[in-house]
Amino acid sequence: MSAKLRFVALILASILISACSRHIQTTSGNDYLAAIERHNGSADDALPESIETRIRKAAAIEPTLRFPIRLGLAKIQHGRVKSIPPDEASVWLALQERLNDDFGKMIPIHPISVNLATGESQSKCDTENNTVNQLRLAGATQHLDAILMYEIKEKDEHRSNMLSVANLTVIGGFLLPTTSVTTDTSAHALLIDVEQGYPYGAIDVGGSNEILATTWGSDSAKKRSRAELHDRIMNELSGEAFEMFRDLRIDLAEKRAVDDQ
């Protein structure tokens, strides 16, 4: 390898770290409340505004989702519903193609749909809970069964290394890899049904990418690192979503088989 190629390899050297997790839920609210009453007594014993009453109301939901479904897809950014960019939309389209026809159909939820459904524009001060409620209203107007909402967070960090003394010279600043650029990206997704807000599943995906760059090339290195990591995290999120839907369909089918006995 020539000296020039070795130098380029050093500049582009990167360390990739990633982690994924997911879970699904198909538990019964009626069973949960029955267990509470066996241990703590009837709901009639609780005060109207007590935490016990609120817990019982929160638990009184059932997993009623039946495939095929109309699934709303929503991107959340800074607590607000945003349009899904083309590169992310292509990942979700590929996911739908991986799922068979028994799964159903994915329908993106546009911010304008949320505004029309709620009769008000989204505000920067919207709480996450309010955003979820707005999405459920928008989902109802689009006759959706469930909504998969997701959020991506990105962070960059620059650190100088022992070669940073070269920054004292113009040539050194352009040629030597004096800066380490670390990009952290995480994606989080939640699947809920529209009518009850039942949480059927959640996904967490995260990763880091560290690249060595010249001081006067760190901005372009950061953009490249962020774009590469973003694509990788989106693909991992899609892969985890595929597994989540597969597991969910199996669990729901088994639960209905037991309930029908």
C-alpha positions as CSV (number, residue, x, y, z in Angstrom):
1,M,0.0,0.0,0.0
2,S,1.4,3.4,-1.0
3,A,2.0,6.1,1.6
4,K,-0.9,8.1,0.3
5,L,-3.3,5.1,0.6
6,R,-2.1,4.4,4.1
7,F,-2.8,8.0,5.0
8,V,-6.3,7.9,3.6
9,A,-7.0,4.7,5.4
10,L,-5.9,6.3,8.7
11,I,-8.1,9.3,8.1
12,L,-11.1,7.1,7.4
13,A,-10.4,4.6,10.2
14,S,-13.6,4.1,12.3
15,I,-14.8,2.2,15.3
16,L,-18.4,1.0,15.1
17,I,-20.4,0.1,18.2
18,S,-24.1,-0.8,18.2
19,A,-26.8,-2.2,20.5
20,C,-30.4,-3.2,20.0
21,S,-33.3,-4.3,22.2
22,R,-37.0,-4.8,21.7
23,H,-40.0,-6.2,23.6
24,I,-43.7,-6.9,22.9
25,Q,-46.7,-6.9,25.2
26,T,-50.0,-8.9,24.9
27,T,-51.0,-9.1,28.5
28,S,-54.6,-8.7,29.5
29,G,-55.9,-5.7,31.5
30,N,-58.8,-7.8,32.9
31,D,-56.3,-10.4,34.3
32,Y,-54.1,-7.6,35.7
33,L,-57.1,-5.9,37.5
34,A,-58.4,-9.3,38.8
35,A,-55.0,-9.9,40.4
36,I,-55.1,-6.4,42.0
37,E,-58.5,-7.0,43.4
38,R,-57.5,-10.4,44.8
39,H,-54.7,-8.7,46.8
40,N,-56.0,-5.2,47.4
41,G,-59.8,-5.4,47.3
42,S,-62.4,-4.1,44.9
43,A,-62.0,-0.9,42.9
44,D,-65.1,0.4,44.8
45,D,-62.8,0.7,47.9
46,A,-60.5,3.2,46.2
47,L,-61.1,7.0,46.4
48,P,-62.2,8.6,43.1
49,E,-59.0,10.6,42.5
50,S,-56.6,8.2,44.3
51,I,-53.5,6.7,42.6
52,E,-55.2,3.3,43.0
53,T,-58.1,4.5,40.9
54,R,-55.9,5.9,38.2
55,I,-53.9,2.7,38.1
56,R,-57.0,0.7,37.5
57,K,-58.2,3.0,34.7
58,A,-54.8,2.8,33.1
59,A,-54.8,-1.0,33.3
60,A,-58.3,-1.4,31.8
61,I,-57.1,-2.1,28.3
62,E,-56.9,-5.2,26.2
63,P,-54.7,-6.4,23.3
64,T,-57.4,-6.4,20.5
65,L,-55.1,-6.0,17.4
66,R,-55.9,-8.4,14.6
67,F,-53.8,-8.7,11.4
68,P,-53.9,-7.6,8.7
69,I,-53.8,-4.0,10.0
70,R,-53.7,-0.5,8.8
71,L,-50.5,0.8,10.4
72,G,-49.8,4.4,10.8
73,L,-46.1,5.5,10.6
74,A,-45.1,8.7,12.4
75,K,-41.7,10.3,12.9
76,I,-41.3,12.4,16.1
77,Q,-38.7,15.1,16.3
78,H,-38.4,17.4,19.3
79,G,-41.8,16.3,20.5
80,R,-43.5,17.1,17.3
81,V,-44.7,15.0,14.3
82,K,-42.5,15.6,11.3
83,S,-42.6,14.5,7.7
84,I,-40.7,11.2,7.0
85,P,-37.7,12.0,4.8
86,P,-37.3,10.0,1.5
87,D,-34.3,8.0,2.8
88,E,-36.2,6.8,5.9
89,A,-39.4,6.2,3.9
90,S,-37.5,3.8,1.6
91,V,-36.4,1.8,4.6
92,W,-40.0,1.4,5.8
93,L,-41.1,0.6,2.3
94,A,-38.5,-2.2,2.2
95,L,-39.9,-3.5,5.6
96,Q,-43.4,-3.7,4.3
97,E,-42.2,-5.6,1.3
98,R,-40.5,-8.1,3.7
99,L,-43.7,-8.6,5.6
100,N,-46.3,-10.7,3.7
101,D,-49.8,-9.6,2.7
102,D,-51.3,-10.9,5.9
103,F,-49.5,-8.1,7.8
104,G,-51.5,-5.2,6.2
105,K,-50.4,-1.8,5.0
106,M,-48.3,1.0,6.3
107,I,-49.7,4.6,6.0
108,P,-47.5,7.6,6.8
109,I,-49.0,10.2,9.1
110,H,-48.3,13.7,7.8
111,P,-48.1,16.7,10.2
112,I,-50.9,18.3,8.3
113,S,-53.1,15.3,9.0
114,V,-52.4,15.8,12.7
115,N,-53.4,19.5,12.5
116,L,-56.6,18.7,10.6
117,A,-57.6,16.0,13.1
118,T,-57.0,18.1,16.2
119,G,-58.1,21.4,14.8
120,E,-54.9,23.1,16.0
121,S,-51.3,23.4,14.9
122,Q,-48.5,21.6,16.7
123,S,-46.6,23.8,19.2
124,K,-43.0,23.6,20.3
125,C,-44.2,23.4,23.8
126,D,-46.3,20.3,23.1
127,T,-45.7,17.5,25.6
128,E,-44.9,14.0,24.4
129,N,-48.1,12.8,25.9
130,N,-50.1,15.4,24.0
131,T,-48.3,14.5,20.8
132,V,-49.3,10.8,21.3
133,N,-52.9,11.8,21.8
134,Q,-52.8,14.0,18.7
135,L,-51.4,11.1,16.7
136,R,-54.2,8.8,18.0
137,L,-56.8,11.4,16.8
138,A,-55.1,11.6,13.4
139,G,-55.0,7.8,13.3
140,A,-58.7,7.7,13.9
141,T,-59.4,10.0,11.0
142,Q,-57.3,7.8,8.7
143,H,-59.1,4.7,10.1
144,L,-55.8,3.2,11.4
145,D,-55.6,0.2,13.7
146,A,-52.3,1.0,15.2
147,I,-49.4,3.5,15.0
148,L,-45.7,2.9,15.0
149,M,-44.0,6.2,16.1
150,Y,-40.3,6.6,16.1
151,E,-37.6,9.1,17.0
152,I,-34.0,9.5,16.1
153,K,-31.4,11.4,18.2
154,E,-27.9,12.3,17.1
155,K,-25.0,13.8,18.9
156,D,-21.4,14.6,17.8
157,E,-18.3,15.0,19.9
158,H,-14.9,16.3,18.8
159,R,-11.6,15.4,20.6
160,S,-8.1,16.3,19.9
161,N,-5.4,13.7,20.1
162,M,-1.6,13.7,20.6
163,L,-1.1,14.9,17.0
164,S,-3.0,18.1,17.7
165,V,0.3,20.0,18.1
166,A,0.4,19.8,14.3
167,N,-2.5,22.3,14.3
168,L,0.1,25.0,15.0
169,T,1.1,24.7,11.3
170,V,-1.2,25.1,8.3
171,I,0.2,22.0,6.6
172,G,-0.1,19.9,9.8
173,G,-3.7,20.9,10.2
174,F,-4.6,19.8,6.7
175,L,-2.6,16.6,6.6
176,L,-2.4,14.9,10.0
177,P,-5.4,13.2,11.7
178,T,-5.5,15.4,14.8
179,T,-9.2,15.2,15.6
180,S,-11.4,12.3,16.7
181,V,-15.0,12.7,15.7
182,T,-17.5,10.5,17.6
183,T,-21.1,10.3,16.4
184,D,-23.7,8.8,18.7
185,T,-27.1,7.9,17.2
186,S,-30.1,6.3,18.9
187,A,-33.5,5.4,17.6
188,H,-36.6,4.6,19.7
189,A,-40.0,3.2,18.4
190,L,-43.3,2.5,20.1
191,L,-46.2,0.6,18.7
192,I,-49.7,1.5,20.1
193,D,-53.2,0.9,19.0
194,V,-55.3,3.9,18.1
195,E,-58.5,3.2,20.2
196,Q,-57.0,2.4,23.6
197,G,-53.4,3.4,23.4
198,Y,-52.4,-0.2,24.2
199,P,-48.5,-0.4,24.0
200,Y,-47.9,-3.5,21.9
201,G,-44.1,-3.2,21.6
202,A,-41.1,-1.0,21.9
203,I,-37.7,-0.9,20.2
204,D,-34.4,0.8,21.2
205,V,-31.4,0.8,18.8
206,G,-28.2,2.7,19.3
207,G,-24.7,3.0,17.9
208,S,-21.5,5.0,17.8
209,N,-19.1,5.7,15.0
210,E,-15.6,7.2,15.7
211,I,-13.6,8.6,12.8
212,L,-10.1,10.2,12.7
213,A,-9.9,13.4,10.7
214,T,-7.7,16.3,10.0
215,T,-8.7,19.5,11.9
216,W,-9.7,21.3,8.8
217,G,-11.6,18.3,7.5
218,S,-13.5,17.4,10.6
219,D,-16.8,19.0,9.4
220,S,-17.0,16.9,6.3
221,A,-15.9,13.8,8.4
222,K,-18.7,14.5,10.8
223,K,-21.3,14.8,8.1
224,R,-20.0,11.5,6.5
225,S,-19.9,9.7,9.9
226,R,-23.4,10.9,10.8
227,A,-24.9,9.9,7.4
228,E,-23.3,6.4,7.6
229,L,-24.4,5.8,11.1
230,H,-27.9,7.1,10.5
231,D,-28.4,4.7,7.6
232,R,-27.1,1.8,9.7
233,I,-29.4,2.7,12.7
234,M,-32.4,3.0,10.4
235,N,-31.7,-0.5,8.9
236,E,-31.3,-2.0,12.4
237,L,-34.5,-0.3,13.5
238,S,-36.3,-1.8,10.5
239,G,-34.9,-5.2,11.3
240,E,-36.0,-5.0,14.9
241,A,-39.5,-3.9,13.8
242,F,-39.7,-6.9,11.5
243,E,-38.9,-9.3,14.4
244,M,-41.3,-7.4,16.7
245,F,-44.2,-7.7,14.2
246,R,-43.4,-11.4,13.7
247,D,-43.3,-12.1,17.4
248,L,-46.5,-10.1,18.0
249,R,-48.5,-11.9,15.4
250,I,-47.5,-15.3,17.0
251,D,-48.3,-14.1,20.5
252,L,-51.7,-12.6,19.6
253,A,-52.7,-15.7,17.7
254,E,-51.8,-17.9,20.6
255,K,-53.6,-15.7,23.1
256,R,-56.8,-15.7,21.0
257,A,-56.6,-19.5,20.6
258,V,-56.5,-19.8,24.4
259,D,-59.3,-17.3,24.9
260,D,-61.5,-19.2,22.4
261,Q,-61.2,-22.5,24.3
